[in-house]
Amino acid sequence: MAKEEQILNYTYRLLAHRAYSEQEIKQKLEQRFPEHSALQAGVVQKLKDYHYLDDQAFAESWIKNRMRLNPRGRFLLERELKQKGIAATSIQTALAKIGFQEEETAQELVAHKAPQWEKLEPIKRKQKICQLLSARGFGWETIQKCLKNSRNGCG
């Protein structure tokens, strides 16, 4: 089997399990086949031509998954995607295309957690909300609006 075919098969196996950004695939290939950088570039280009690697689609998918499984704020989503090598313009486009609403997401997250905190004093509840939202990457402005709009006696 030719080395290029071996590299291509390796990337197919990776992509069969989950989507990867272009940078992630390049890193995996560099780790696995460090002596074949010219072949790696050709394989990456083939994957892009076949639409198996598409950073824009990856960003959209990543955001949708995060919002469904583990909601996060804009700041944390952007940071995670930048770490995966996604360009800032692609991130902004993906957030706009999906219709990401940070305030709505924060309110839903607080509503989900509110039953756990209903016996707490209002000040403690407010602290819990602030801690939760800031740890999840929500901005201070969003946190303040969430506290103000909260029906949990927080604002």
C-alpha positions as CSV (number, residue, x, y, z in Angstrom):
1,M,0.0,0.0,0.0
2,A,1.4,3.4,-1.0
3,K,2.1,5.8,1.9
4,E,-0.4,8.4,0.6
5,E,-3.1,5.8,0.6
6,Q,-2.1,4.7,4.1
7,I,-2.3,8.4,5.3
8,L,-5.7,8.8,3.6
9,N,-7.1,5.6,5.1
10,Y,-5.9,6.8,8.6
11,T,-7.8,10.1,8.1
12,Y,-10.9,8.3,7.0
13,R,-10.8,6.2,10.2
14,L,-10.5,9.4,12.2
15,L,-13.3,11.1,10.4
16,A,-15.5,8.0,10.8
17,H,-15.7,8.6,14.5
18,R,-16.2,12.4,14.7
19,A,-15.7,15.6,12.7
20,Y,-12.3,17.3,12.9
21,S,-11.1,20.8,12.0
22,E,-8.4,21.1,9.4
23,Q,-5.9,22.0,12.1
24,E,-6.8,19.0,14.2
25,I,-6.3,16.6,11.2
26,K,-3.0,18.3,10.4
27,Q,-1.8,17.7,14.0
28,K,-2.9,14.1,14.0
29,L,-1.1,13.5,10.7
30,E,2.1,15.2,11.9
31,Q,2.1,13.0,15.0
32,R,1.5,9.8,13.1
33,F,3.5,10.5,9.9
34,P,6.1,13.2,10.8
35,E,8.4,12.3,7.9
36,H,5.7,12.7,5.2
37,S,4.7,16.4,5.4
38,A,4.4,16.8,1.6
39,L,2.0,13.8,1.4
40,Q,0.1,15.1,4.4
41,A,-0.6,18.4,2.6
42,G,-1.9,16.5,-0.4
43,V,-4.2,14.3,1.7
44,V,-5.6,17.4,3.5
45,Q,-6.3,19.0,0.2
46,K,-8.1,15.9,-1.0
47,L,-10.2,15.8,2.1
48,K,-11.1,19.4,1.6
49,D,-12.0,18.7,-2.1
50,Y,-14.2,15.8,-1.1
51,H,-15.8,18.1,1.6
52,Y,-14.7,15.8,4.4
53,L,-12.9,18.8,6.0
54,D,-14.9,22.0,6.2
55,D,-14.0,24.3,9.1
56,Q,-17.3,26.3,8.6
57,A,-19.4,23.2,8.8
58,F,-17.3,21.9,11.7
59,A,-17.8,25.2,13.7
60,E,-21.6,25.1,13.1
61,S,-21.8,21.4,14.2
62,W,-19.6,22.1,17.3
63,I,-21.8,25.0,18.4
64,K,-25.0,23.0,17.9
65,N,-23.6,20.1,19.9
66,R,-22.4,22.3,22.7
67,M,-25.7,24.1,22.9
68,R,-27.6,20.8,23.1
69,L,-25.3,18.9,25.5
70,N,-23.5,21.4,27.5
71,P,-24.6,25.1,27.0
72,R,-21.9,27.7,27.0
73,G,-21.5,31.4,26.5
74,R,-20.1,33.1,23.4
75,F,-16.7,33.6,25.0
76,L,-16.1,30.0,25.8
77,L,-17.5,28.8,22.4
78,E,-15.2,31.1,20.6
79,R,-12.2,30.1,22.7
80,E,-12.8,26.4,22.1
81,L,-13.2,26.8,18.4
82,K,-10.0,29.0,18.2
83,Q,-8.1,26.3,20.0
84,K,-9.3,23.9,17.2
85,G,-7.9,26.2,14.6
86,I,-11.1,27.8,13.3
87,A,-10.8,31.3,12.0
88,A,-12.6,34.1,13.8
89,T,-14.7,34.9,10.7
90,S,-15.9,31.3,10.5
91,I,-16.8,31.3,14.1
92,Q,-18.8,34.6,13.8
93,T,-20.5,33.3,10.7
94,A,-21.4,30.0,12.4
95,L,-22.8,31.8,15.5
96,A,-24.9,34.0,13.2
97,K,-26.1,31.2,11.0
98,I,-27.2,29.1,14.0
99,G,-28.9,32.2,15.6
100,F,-27.0,31.9,18.8
101,Q,-28.8,33.9,21.6
102,E,-26.6,34.2,24.6
103,E,-29.2,35.7,26.9
104,E,-31.8,33.0,26.0
105,T,-29.2,30.3,26.6
106,A,-28.2,31.7,29.9
107,Q,-31.9,32.0,31.0
108,E,-32.5,28.3,30.0
109,L,-29.4,27.2,31.9
110,V,-30.5,29.0,35.1
111,A,-34.1,27.7,34.8
112,H,-32.7,24.2,34.6
113,K,-30.6,24.6,37.7
114,A,-33.1,26.8,39.7
115,P,-34.9,23.9,41.4
116,Q,-31.6,22.9,43.1
117,W,-31.2,26.4,44.6
118,E,-34.8,27.2,45.6
119,K,-34.2,26.7,49.3
120,L,-31.1,29.0,49.3
121,E,-31.3,32.6,50.5
122,P,-31.6,35.1,47.6
123,I,-28.0,36.3,48.0
124,K,-26.6,32.7,47.9
125,R,-28.8,31.9,44.9
126,K,-27.5,35.0,43.1
127,Q,-23.9,33.9,43.8
128,K,-24.7,30.4,42.4
129,I,-26.1,31.9,39.2
130,C,-23.1,34.2,38.8
131,Q,-20.7,31.3,39.3
132,L,-22.5,29.0,37.0
133,L,-22.8,31.5,34.1
134,S,-19.3,32.9,34.4
135,A,-17.8,29.4,34.5
136,R,-19.7,28.6,31.3
137,G,-18.3,31.6,29.5
138,F,-21.1,34.0,29.6
139,G,-20.3,37.7,29.7
140,W,-20.9,40.0,32.7
141,E,-23.6,41.9,30.8
142,T,-25.5,38.7,30.1
143,I,-25.2,37.6,33.7
144,Q,-26.6,40.9,34.9
145,K,-29.5,40.7,32.5
146,C,-30.2,37.1,33.6
147,L,-30.2,38.1,37.3
148,K,-32.5,41.0,36.6
149,N,-34.9,38.9,34.5
150,S,-34.7,35.9,36.8
151,R,-37.9,34.8,38.6
152,N,-35.9,33.3,41.3
153,G,-35.9,36.4,43.5
154,C,-32.4,37.3,42.5
155,G,-32.7,40.8,41.2
